[in-house]
Amino acid sequence: MSVCADRSAKQTSDSGFHQVRINLQTRPAQAPVVPESDQRLKGLANLKWSFLFFMVGGALTFVPFVGLIGSLFYIVALVFLIVGWRDLGRSTLAEAARYKSTGSWIIYSIVIAVVVAVIGSLIVSIPFVSAELASGNAPPSPQSIFQSVAFRNLESEFIVVAGAAYIAPLLAWYRVITSLMRLAEEVSQPRLKTAGWLLLTLAVFGLASFAVFSAMLYTGVISFPTPTTTGGLGALSGPYYYLSFFGYGGVVILAITLVADALLILASYMGYKGLKGALLG
């Protein structure tokens, strides 16, 4: 009888072992959980790379024929900026929820700006093109188009569209600035707060510059050049393209652009150094 009892206990044990093994085999694979402390380090590192790319892109803007490459650096910097804030949103920092929403604000602002710009451009361009096609005249030269009253009105309408598309990114940029200042307090890096103030100065300066540019374009102080006045180079000249605008206004716009780039470089440098210190500390 003891032999039978031992055999029964062994069968029960084997049955339980097989059941546990089956449960382990059928359990779905789970993605590895990244520690929240690592999310903090990843977020700080991605923001550091973002400011580095912003700094290099701003420096390249000063170089003719290379400035377009700076635009690619800006795109990469923007990606790192979004990813960095999203990573910090999954960390243990006190303002994690705010940091996560900051990354979302950037994404939403880009989508809204693109939609507003595309729809607005179509709305203002279709009447202009339709009027030119309905005139029945011979195809006008580019020179006559640029000097026509209809094109002047089209410029004014595009200014309105650009201003409307600029609102969402401006609000998102302000969100980035305030979040950066909050982050400066959490990681005890005053340079990040300095970077925030510099970025705020850049935003105000950019808004004022856009208003000045729009007013000068609307009043005729400056005008878009024809293809012959730029020697076929156009935007490849970078910010020096503004020198091809008629009147002294081109020099004013060039000076404003260079000052804005200098502010961006300085702010990016302070942000980069502050985040580097946060990672080392």
C-alpha positions in Angstrom: 0.0 0.0 0.0 2.9 2.4 0.7 4.2 1.7 -2.8 0.9 2.7 -4.3 0.8 5.8 -2.2 4.3 6.8 -3.3 3.3 6.1 -6.9 0.2 8.3 -6.6 2.2 11.1 -5.0 4.8 10.9 -7.8 2.0 11.1 -10.4 0.5 14.1 -8.7 3.9 15.8 -8.5 4.6 15.1 -12.1 1.2 16.4 -13.1 1.8 19.6 -11.2 5.2 20.0 -12.8 3.8 19.6 -16.3 1.1 22.1 -15.6 3.6 24.7 -14.4 5.7 24.0 -17.5 2.7 24.4 -19.8 1.7 27.7 -18.1 5.3 29.0 -18.6 5.3 28.0 -22.2 1.9 29.5 -23.0 2.6 32.8 -21.2 2.9 35.6 -23.8 6.3 37.2 -24.2 6.5 40.6 -22.5 8.6 43.6 -23.7 11.5 44.4 -21.4 10.6 47.1 -18.9 13.0 50.1 -19.1 13.8 51.4 -15.6 12.4 54.9 -15.0 15.9 56.1 -14.0 17.1 55.0 -17.5 14.2 57.0 -19.1 15.5 60.1 -17.3 19.0 59.6 -18.6 17.7 58.8 -22.1 15.6 62.0 -22.1 18.4 64.2 -21.0 20.8 62.6 -23.6 18.3 63.1 -26.4 17.7 66.8 -25.4 21.5 67.3 -25.3 21.8 65.9 -28.9 18.9 68.2 -29.9 20.6 71.3 -28.7 23.9 70.2 -30.4 22.2 69.8 -33.7 20.4 73.2 -33.3 23.8 74.8 -32.6 25.5 73.2 -35.6 22.6 74.1 -37.9 22.6 77.7 -36.7 26.4 77.9 -37.4 26.0 76.5 -40.9 23.4 79.2 -41.7 26.1 81.8 -41.8 27.9 80.0 -44.6 26.6 80.7 -48.2 25.6 77.6 -50.3 25.8 75.4 -47.1 22.9 76.9 -45.2 20.5 74.4 -46.7 22.4 71.6 -45.0 21.6 73.5 -41.7 17.9 72.9 -42.4 18.6 69.1 -42.3 20.3 69.6 -38.9 17.2 71.5 -37.7 14.9 68.6 -38.7 17.1 66.1 -36.8 17.3 68.4 -33.8 13.5 68.6 -33.8 13.2 64.8 -33.7 15.6 64.5 -30.8 13.7 67.3 -29.0 10.4 65.5 -29.3 11.8 62.1 -28.3 13.7 63.7 -25.4 10.7 65.2 -23.8 8.7 62.0 -24.3 11.4 60.0 -22.5 11.4 62.5 -19.6 7.6 62.0 -19.5 8.2 58.4 -18.6 10.7 59.1 -15.8 10.4 59.7 -12.1 10.8 63.5 -12.3 8.2 65.5 -10.6 7.1 67.3 -13.8 7.1 64.1 -15.9 3.5 64.6 -17.1 4.3 68.1 -18.3 7.4 66.9 -20.1 5.4 64.2 -21.9 2.8 66.7 -23.0 5.5 69.1 -24.2 6.6 66.5 -26.8 3.0 66.1 -27.9 2.6 69.9 -28.2 5.4 70.0 -30.7 3.9 67.2 -32.8 0.5 68.8 -32.8 1.9 72.2 -33.7 3.7 70.9 -36.7 0.6 69.1 -38.0 -1.6 72.2 -37.5 1.0 74.5 -39.1 1.3 72.3 -42.2 -2.4 71.9 -42.6 -3.0 75.7 -42.2 -0.2 76.5 -44.6 -1.3 74.1 -47.3 -5.0 74.9 -47.1 -4.4 78.7 -46.9 -2.0 78.6 -49.8 -4.5 76.8 -52.0 -7.2 79.3 -51.0 -5.2 82.4 -51.9 -3.5 80.9 -55.0 -6.5 79.4 -56.8 -8.2 82.8 -57.5 -4.9 84.3 -58.7 -4.2 81.5 -61.1 -7.8 81.4 -62.3 -7.7 85.2 -63.0 -4.5 84.8 -65.0 -5.9 82.0 -67.0 -9.2 83.7 -67.6 -7.6 86.9 -68.9 -6.9 85.2 -72.3 -3.8 87.2 -72.9 -0.4 85.9 -73.9 1.6 84.2 -71.0 3.1 87.1 -69.1 6.8 87.3 -68.3 8.0 86.7 -64.7 9.0 90.3 -64.6 5.5 91.5 -65.3 3.9 89.1 -62.9 6.1 90.2 -60.0 5.3 93.9 -60.7 1.6 93.4 -61.1 -1.0 94.6 -58.6 -2.5 91.1 -58.4 0.8 89.7 -57.3 1.2 92.4 -54.7 -2.2 91.4 -53.3 -1.1 87.8 -53.4 1.9 88.6 -51.3 -0.3 90.3 -48.6 -2.6 87.2 -48.5 0.4 84.9 -48.1 1.6 87.0 -45.2 -1.8 86.4 -43.5 -1.5 82.6 -44.1 2.1 82.5 -42.8 1.0 84.4 -39.7 -1.9 82.0 -39.1 0.4 79.0 -39.5 3.0 80.6 -37.1 0.6 80.6 -34.1 0.6 76.9 -33.2 4.5 76.5 -33.4 4.9 79.7 -31.4 2.7 78.3 -28.6 4.5 75.0 -28.7 7.9 76.8 -28.5 6.7 78.7 -25.4 5.8 75.3 -23.9 9.3 74.1 -24.6 10.8 77.1 -22.9 8.7 76.9 -19.7 9.4 73.1 -19.5 13.1 73.7 -19.9 13.0 76.2 -17.0 11.2 73.6 -14.9 13.7 71.0 -15.8 16.5 73.4 -14.8 15.2 73.5 -11.3 14.7 69.7 -11.0 18.2 68.8 -12.2 19.8 71.9 -10.6 21.4 73.3 -13.8 21.1 77.1 -14.0 22.4 77.0 -17.6 19.2 75.4 -18.7 17.2 78.3 -17.3 19.6 80.7 -19.1 18.9 78.8 -22.3 15.2 79.1 -21.7 15.5 82.9 -21.3 17.6 83.1 -24.5 15.0 81.0 -26.4 12.2 83.3 -25.1 14.2 86.3 -26.4 14.6 84.5 -29.7 10.8 83.9 -29.9 10.0 87.5 -29.2 12.6 88.7 -31.5 11.4 86.4 -34.3 7.8 87.6 -33.8 8.9 91.2 -34.0 11.0 90.4 -37.1 8.1 88.8 -38.8 6.0 91.8 -38.2 8.7 94.1 -39.6 9.3 91.9 -42.6 5.5 91.8 -43.3 5.1 95.6 -43.0 8.1 96.3 -45.3 6.8 93.8 -47.9 3.3 95.2 -47.7 4.3 98.8 -48.0 6.7 98.1 -50.9 9.9 98.9 -49.1 11.1 95.5 -50.2 9.9 93.2 -52.8 10.6 89.6 -53.9 13.3 89.6 -56.6 12.9 88.2 -60.1 15.0 85.3 -61.1 17.4 87.6 -63.0 18.2 89.8 -59.9 19.6 86.9 -58.0 21.8 85.5 -60.7 20.0 82.2 -60.6 21.2 81.4 -57.1 18.1 82.3 -55.1 17.8 80.6 -51.7 21.2 78.8 -52.2 22.7 82.0 -50.9 21.3 81.4 -47.5 20.3 84.5 -45.5 22.4 86.6 -47.9 19.5 86.1 -50.4 17.8 89.1 -48.8 20.5 91.3 -50.2 18.9 90.8 -53.6 15.7 92.5 -52.4 15.2 96.0 -53.8 16.0 98.9 -51.4 17.8 99.0 -48.1 15.2 96.7 -46.6 17.2 93.6 -47.7 20.1 94.7 -45.5 17.8 95.2 -42.5 16.3 91.7 -43.0 19.7 90.1 -43.3 20.9 91.8 -40.1 17.7 90.5 -38.3 18.3 87.0 -39.5 21.9 86.9 -38.4 21.0 88.2 -35.0 18.3 85.5 -34.6 20.8 82.8 -35.7 23.4 84.1 -33.1 20.7 83.9 -30.4 19.8 80.3 -31.4 23.5 79.3 -31.3 24.0 80.8 -27.9 20.8 79.3 -26.4 21.7 75.9 -27.9 25.2 76.1 -26.4 23.9 76.9 -22.9 21.3 74.1 -23.2 23.9 71.6 -24.4 26.2 72.5 -21.5 23.4 72.4 -19.0 22.2 68.9 -20.1 25.8 67.6 -20.2 26.2 68.7 -16.6 22.9 67.1 -15.6 24.1 63.8 -17.1 27.5 64.0 -15.4 25.9 65.0 -12.1 
